Structure formats: C-alpha cells, structure tokens
Amino acid sequence: SVYRLCTMWKLPSLLARTLTSGTGGSPLLPDMSEVRSRLRDIVGASTNWRDHVQAMQERKALHTLLAKRQEDLPPRKMKDSYLEVILPLGSQPEIREKYLNVHNSVRFGRILEDLDSLGVLICYTHTKQERQPRSPLSIVTALVDKINLRKKVVYPDCDIKFTGNVSWVGKTSMEVKMHMLQLHDGDYSPVLDATFVMVARDPENKRPAFVNPLVPESPEEEEIFKQGELNKLKRIDFSTASLLKMAPTAEERNIVHDIFLNTLDTRQEREGTVSFRSRVLPPNSVWMEDAKLKGLQICHPQERNIFNRIFGGFLMRKAFELGWATACSCGGSRPFIVSVDDIMFQRPVEVGSLLLLSGQVCYTEKNYIQVRVHSEVYDADTREHHTTNIFHFTFISENEVPRVVPKTYG
C-alpha cells in the first residue's frame, strides 16, 4: 500500500493522468485509508490513544531538522505535490455504508473529512525531504477558502477520484487546490473543486515553520500562483472589514434600515404609538431567531487527528450536518449543498472537549439558503466558552423557501 503511494509521489502529473484516465478500476491509485496511514507514518503518530503522549514527546527531537530560513529549502514544482487518490465506492461495496445517506447518495460530510486528510498529505508531499522519513513539520488546516459543487447528487455506487496539488506558497502557509471526480460510463466527470489553506508549524505545533518555495513552470501555472496571491490579499481585506473593526457602509446601513421599516406595525404607526418593539412579520417570512438549531458533541479520542487534537474534517462534517438540518427545517424540503465558504480554524479543539454547535439561517432568496454554523468549546473547569470555527454553507432547496427576516439590529 505505502509502496504504491510512494510510487505515485514520483509520477509527474501528466504521467499520473495517463496511467489513471478512462477505465474504472484505477488499480494504481492509493485509497483514503492509505492516505491516513501514510500521514501517521510521516508524523510518527500512535494508533493507540494510550501511547499518544510518548509519540508526541518523541516529536520534540525533530526540532533540529527545521529550516532556519525559507531560502535553505529546495524549491518545488506544482507537479511534485500532485496526488491522485481513489474512493472505491463502486469496486469495493463494503466501504459504501459509511458514505451512504438516507436519500441513497453520498454523505457530503464524509467528503469534507477526506478532502481535509488529502490536503494535509499533499502539503507533506510538497515539503518532503528525501533523507527524512519523518517530517519535523506539523501541517494543519487553517482555512477552507472555497468548495464549489458542480453536481447536486454524488452516487454511492460509483468510484470517486480525488486529485490535488499545492497551488501557492507563502513563507509558512500553502494553498492546495483539489478536485473530485466520479466515474460514469468509463469516464471520470467533475463533481467539485476545493481550495484549502494549510499552515506549517514546528514539531510541537506551537510556532510557524518555513516551507519549501513553489516555482511555477508555465504561463498556466503562473496564473494559478497569481490567483493564490490574490486570494491571500482578499482574505486580508475581508478580515479588516469585520463589523468588529469597521462601521457598516452607507449601503449596508440603508439595507438594514429598510428591513426594519418593512417590519414596523403600520396599524400602530397610524395611531402614532409605533416603537422599536412594535414589529410584524411580512407574509411568507420567518424571524431569523426562529430559524436556528443547536447541537452538542463530546470529543472522544476516536475523532483525534495525527497531532492528538480533534480532526478538522470531523468538525467540518458535524458542522455541515447541523447546517443541512437547519436548512432542511427552514425550507421544509430536502436541501442540496451548493457551496462552502470561509471556514476559519481559529483554535484547535482538544480531546475531551464539549463542542457546542449553533446553526443559523442568515439569508434566503428564492430556493437558496445561506447557513452560518458557529462552533465553540466549553471548558467545564473555567466555565468559559471559546469560538473554534465559523462555517458558511450555501444550500439550494427543492422548493422556494420563506424569507428570513432579522428582528434586531444586531
């Protein structure tokens, strides 16, 4: 298994495509279990929870292998990190149950988990040093920038192929572009495109660490790299435009005030007794405060990642499932995921944490539903709550959905 994966590492992307295009079996490709096994080998993680403390202690010795400057690391090309991985839902029916939902299609939450694992392995492939079997880097997901779906339904009985590579590199961060395809009539057709941002840290996951620079080889790769740089600048602009730092624009103030005026009780207005509290719900609408769901998750050791924190893919799956349920209860019919945006991993979640999830429909238009899921951990000792993630999901419903109307200015 691991040999097959290592062989794939050495294949240029064109050769990899040639070997795997067309036919359905894809015998050369590693599967998702091999991806996770390889990640454990690279980090030296223990598969046994009782041994995890010793395994993490052993990683401290890898500090000496870290580069002092990025310039000391050999540059890499995009094809160096290119990987293809199979999810054999068609050829291995025994794994199908784990990915199946009640509507007889693939659970999108499981796909989020697989994308997260693959994104980390792609980054370890980019930073791999030939003479070092274990990596001194702790590579973790910082952000899911964008996931766009091209198809409403993913079939549970056809093989899926994931491809991806590093598309942009900063000093200590890497952008990864991944694609998912599904086999139909002997050909793989595109299902989704994803952009993740990973960060490299020292062996104890405490400080940033340098990663190999990336050198584009063609005009097409130059364009991809330039887009990665633009994405980074957009993220900086977006973070500075937060309402916690800047006042709303004139246009935003007008939108909010119009919503407020449209919900005033006109009967009381005629009588001259109107107040901020005298509000009525417009036809075919629901108050925003009535379009929410909450969930609680106890974070068991089974859900840990290779660094013995809670696996980011697990957090994404749980948030997605709550987001889907929130959209379903608001729309009254089956919602389909269209897009995932701006998942920020603000702080790690420790094993044993109580994870509180809050799903809120924050905007609807025609058949579209925008859901925000807020994730926080509760510390039973200090009784404090800390935000860990904020997720944004866009769904499309089978039927037109009610308009969601905010009741308070907040």
C-alpha positions in Angstrom: 0.0 0.0 0.0 2.6 2.5 1.1 4.8 1.5 -1.8 2.0 2.3 -4.2 1.6 5.7 -2.6 5.3 6.4 -2.8 5.4 5.4 -6.4 2.6 7.9 -7.2 4.6 10.6 -5.5 7.3 10.3 -8.1 5.0 10.4 -11.1 4.7 13.7 -12.9 1.1 14.8 -13.2 0.9 14.2 -16.9 2.1 10.6 -16.5 -0.2 10.1 -13.5 -3.2 11.3 -15.6 -2.1 8.9 -18.5 -2.0 5.9 -16.1 -5.3 6.6 -14.5 -7.6 8.1 -17.1 -10.5 6.3 -18.6 -11.0 2.9 -17.1 -12.8 2.2 -13.9 -10.6 0.0 -11.8 -7.8 2.5 -11.1 -5.6 -0.2 -9.6 -2.5 2.0 -9.3 -4.2 4.6 -7.1 -4.0 4.6 -3.3 -7.3 4.8 -1.3 -8.3 7.1 1.6 -7.2 4.5 4.3 -3.7 4.6 2.8 -3.7 8.4 2.9 -4.4 8.3 6.6 -1.9 5.5 7.2 0.8 7.4 5.3 0.1 10.6 7.4 0.6 8.6 10.6 3.9 7.3 9.3 5.1 10.8 8.3 4.4 12.3 11.7 5.1 9.2 13.8 1.7 9.3 15.3 0.5 6.4 17.5 -2.6 4.5 16.5 -3.2 3.7 20.2 -4.6 6.6 22.4 -2.6 5.4 25.5 0.7 5.8 23.7 0.0 9.3 22.2 1.8 11.3 24.9 5.1 9.3 24.3 4.7 9.7 20.5 4.3 13.5 20.8 7.3 13.6 23.2 9.4 11.8 20.5 8.5 14.5 18.0 10.3 17.2 20.1 13.6 15.8 18.9 12.7 16.8 15.3 13.2 20.5 16.1 16.8 20.3 14.8 15.5 19.4 11.3 13.6 22.6 10.9 15.0 25.2 8.4 16.2 28.4 9.8 15.3 30.3 6.6 13.0 29.5 3.7 15.9 30.1 1.3 17.6 27.0 2.8 14.8 24.7 1.5 14.9 23.4 -2.1 12.2 24.9 -4.4 9.4 22.7 -5.6 7.2 22.5 -8.7 3.4 22.0 -8.7 3.7 18.6 -10.2 5.9 17.5 -7.3 3.0 17.6 -4.9 0.4 16.2 -7.3 -1.6 13.2 -5.9 -4.5 11.1 -7.1 -6.5 9.0 -4.6 -9.4 6.7 -5.2 -12.5 6.2 -3.1 -13.7 2.8 -4.4 -17.4 3.0 -3.7 -18.2 1.1 -6.9 -15.4 -1.5 -6.9 -15.5 -2.1 -3.1 -19.1 -2.1 -1.9 -18.1 -3.0 1.7 -17.0 0.7 2.3 -20.2 2.1 0.8 -22.3 2.0 4.0 -20.0 4.6 5.8 -20.6 7.1 2.9 -24.4 6.5 2.4 -27.2 8.8 3.4 -30.9 8.1 3.7 -31.5 9.6 0.2 -29.2 7.0 -1.3 -26.5 9.5 -2.2 -23.1 10.2 -0.7 -22.8 12.0 2.6 -21.1 15.3 1.9 -19.7 15.4 5.5 -17.6 12.3 4.7 -16.2 14.0 1.6 -15.2 17.0 3.8 -13.2 14.6 6.0 -11.5 13.1 3.0 -10.6 16.4 1.5 -9.1 17.6 4.8 -6.8 14.4 5.0 -5.8 14.6 1.4 -5.0 18.4 1.6 -2.6 17.7 4.5 -0.9 14.8 2.7 -0.4 17.0 -0.4 1.4 19.6 1.7 3.6 16.9 3.3 4.4 15.7 -0.3 5.4 19.3 -1.2 7.7 19.6 1.9 9.1 16.0 1.8 12.9 15.7 2.4 14.4 12.7 0.8 16.6 11.6 3.7 14.0 12.2 6.4 11.3 9.5 6.9 9.6 11.7 9.5 8.6 15.3 8.9 9.5 17.9 11.5 6.5 19.9 10.4 3.1 19.9 11.9 0.8 20.8 9.0 -2.7 21.8 9.9 -5.8 23.2 8.1 -6.1 27.0 8.6 -8.9 27.8 6.3 -11.3 26.3 3.8 -11.4 29.1 1.3 -14.0 27.7 -1.1 -15.7 24.5 -2.2 -17.9 24.7 -5.2 -20.1 21.8 -6.3 -20.9 21.1 -9.9 -23.4 18.3 -9.3 -26.4 18.1 -6.9 -26.1 14.3 -6.3 -23.0 12.2 -5.7 -23.8 8.5 -6.5 -23.0 5.9 -3.7 -22.1 3.0 -6.1 -19.6 4.6 -8.5 -15.8 5.1 -7.8 -14.7 8.6 -6.9 -11.2 10.0 -7.7 -9.6 12.9 -5.8 -6.8 14.9 -7.4 -4.8 17.8 -6.0 -1.6 19.8 -5.6 -0.1 22.8 -3.9 -1.0 25.9 -6.0 0.6 28.7 -4.0 3.1 29.0 -1.1 3.9 31.8 1.3 6.6 31.7 4.0 4.8 29.2 6.3 1.5 28.6 4.5 0.3 26.7 1.4 -2.8 26.8 -0.7 -4.0 23.5 -2.0 -6.4 23.0 -4.9 -8.3 19.7 -5.0 -10.8 18.3 -7.4 -13.3 15.4 -7.0 -14.5 13.3 -10.0 -16.9 10.4 -10.3 -16.8 7.5 -12.7 -19.7 7.3 -15.2 -19.7 5.1 -18.3 -15.9 4.6 -18.2 -15.0 8.3 -17.7 -14.4 10.5 -14.7 -16.6 13.6 -14.7 -16.0 16.7 -12.3 -18.1 16.9 -9.1 -16.4 19.6 -7.0 -13.5 22.0 -6.8 -11.9 22.9 -3.4 -9.3 25.4 -2.2 -7.8 24.8 1.3 -5.1 26.8 3.1 -2.7 24.9 5.3 -0.1 26.2 7.7 3.2 24.6 8.8 4.2 24.7 12.4 7.1 23.2 14.5 7.0 19.6 15.7 5.0 20.6 18.8 2.5 22.7 16.8 3.5 25.8 18.7 5.3 28.2 16.3 5.2 28.8 12.5 7.8 26.9 10.4 9.2 27.6 6.9 8.1 25.5 3.9 9.6 24.9 0.5 9.1 27.7 -2.0 7.0 27.0 -5.1 8.2 27.7 -8.6 5.6 27.9 -11.4 6.8 26.3 -14.7 4.3 27.5 -17.3 2.1 30.5 -18.1 -0.9 28.5 -16.8 0.9 27.7 -13.5 1.9 31.4 -13.3 -1.8 32.3 -13.5 -2.7 29.7 -10.8 0.1 31.1 -8.5 -1.0 34.7 -9.1 -4.6 33.7 -8.2 -3.3 32.2 -4.9 -1.6 35.6 -4.1 -4.9 37.4 -4.9 -6.8 35.0 -2.6 -4.4 35.9 0.2 -4.9 39.6 -0.3 -8.7 39.2 -0.4 -8.6 37.3 2.9 -6.6 40.2 4.5 -9.1 42.7 3.2 -12.0 40.6 4.4 -10.6 40.3 7.9 -10.1 44.1 8.2 -13.7 44.7 7.0 -15.2 42.9 10.0 -18.0 44.7 11.8 -15.9 44.4 15.0 -13.3 46.7 13.4 -15.2 48.9 11.0 -18.6 50.6 10.9 -21.2 49.4 8.3 -21.0 51.3 4.9 -23.8 53.7 3.9 -25.3 51.0 1.6 -25.3 48.4 4.4 -27.0 50.8 6.8 -29.7 51.5 4.2 -30.3 47.8 3.6 -30.7 47.1 7.4 -32.9 50.1 7.9 -35.2 49.2 5.0 -35.7 45.7 6.5 -36.5 47.4 9.8 -39.0 49.8 8.3 -40.7 47.0 6.4 -41.4 45.1 9.6 -43.0 48.0 11.5 -46.6 47.7 12.5 -48.4 50.1 10.2 -51.6 50.0 12.3 -49.7 51.3 15.3 -48.0 53.8 13.0 -51.3 55.3 12.0 -52.3 55.6 15.7 -49.0 57.3 16.5 -47.9 54.6 19.0 -45.2 52.9 16.9 -42.0 51.8 18.7 -38.9 49.7 18.1 -40.8 46.8 19.7 -43.9 47.0 17.5 -42.9 44.7 14.7 -44.8 42.4 12.4 -43.6 39.6 10.3 -44.1 40.2 6.5 -46.0 37.5 4.5 -44.2 34.2 3.7 -41.3 35.1 6.1 -39.8 33.7 9.4 -38.0 35.6 12.1 -34.2 34.9 11.9 -34.3 33.9 15.6 -36.8 31.1 14.8 -34.5 29.6 12.0 -31.8 28.0 14.2 -30.8 24.7 15.6 -28.2 23.7 18.2 -26.1 20.6 18.8 -23.6 19.2 21.3 -20.7 16.9 20.6 -18.4 15.2 23.2 -15.0 14.9 21.6 -13.8 11.4 22.1 -10.3 10.1 21.3 -11.6 8.2 18.3 -12.0 11.6 16.5 -8.4 12.8 17.0 -6.0 13.7 14.3 -2.3 12.7 13.9 -1.4 15.5 16.4 -3.9 14.3 19.0 -6.3 17.2 18.6 -9.8 16.8 17.2 -9.6 16.1 13.4 -10.7 19.2 11.4 -12.6 17.0 8.9 -14.7 15.7 11.8 -15.5 19.3 12.9 -16.5 20.1 9.3 -18.7 17.0 9.0 -20.5 17.8 12.2 -21.0 21.4 11.3 -22.2 20.5 7.8 -24.7 18.0 9.1 -26.1 20.6 11.6 -26.2 23.2 8.8 -28.0 20.8 6.5 -30.6 20.1 9.2 -31.0 23.8 9.8 -31.6 24.4 6.1 -34.0 21.4 6.0 -36.1 22.7 8.9 -36.3 26.2 7.5 -37.0 25.2 3.8 -39.4 22.3 4.6 -37.8 20.2 1.8 -34.5 18.5 1.0 -31.6 20.9 0.6 -28.6 20.3 -1.6 -25.2 21.7 -0.8 -24.0 24.2 -3.5 -21.0 25.9 -1.9 -18.8 26.0 1.2 -17.1 29.3 2.1 -14.6 30.8 4.5 -14.3 28.1 7.2 -11.8 29.6 9.6 -10.0 27.3 12.1 -9.4 29.8 14.9 -8.2 27.5 17.6 -7.7 23.7 18.0 -10.2 21.5 19.7 -8.8 19.3 22.5 -9.8 15.7 23.0 -12.4 15.6 25.8 -13.9 19.0 24.9 -17.6 19.7 24.9 -18.2 21.1 21.4 -21.3 23.4 21.1 -22.6 24.0 17.6 -25.2 26.6 16.6 -26.7 26.6 13.1 -28.4 29.8 11.9 -30.1 30.6 8.6 -28.9 34.1 7.9 -30.2 34.7 4.4 -32.7 33.2 1.9 -33.5 34.1 -1.7 -35.9 32.0 -3.9 -34.6 28.4 -3.4 -31.3 29.4 -1.8 -30.5 29.2 1.9 -27.4 30.6 3.5 -26.5 28.9 6.8 -23.8 30.0 9.3 -22.7 27.4 11.9 -20.8 28.7 14.9 -18.6 26.2 16.8 -17.3 26.8 20.3 -15.8 24.7 23.1 -17.0 24.8 26.7 -14.3 24.4 29.4 -16.1 22.8 32.4 -13.3 23.8 34.8 -13.3 27.6 34.0 -16.9 27.7 32.6 -15.6 29.7 29.7 -16.7 29.4 26.0 -14.2 29.9 23.2 -15.0 30.1 19.5 -13.1 27.5 17.4 -14.7 27.8 14.0 -17.3 29.6 11.9 -18.7 27.8 8.9 -20.7 29.2 5.9 -22.8 26.8 3.8 -25.0 27.6 0.8 -27.8 25.2 0.0 -30.4 25.0 -2.7 -33.8 23.6 -1.7 -36.3 21.6 -3.9 -39.0 24.3 -3.2 -39.0 28.0 -2.7 -38.2 28.9 0.9 -39.6 31.6 3.2 -37.7 34.9 3.5 -35.7 35.1 6.7 -36.1 38.5 8.5 -33.9 39.8 11.3 -35.8 41.1 14.3 -33.0 43.1 16.0 -30.4 45.4 14.5 -27.7 43.0 15.7 
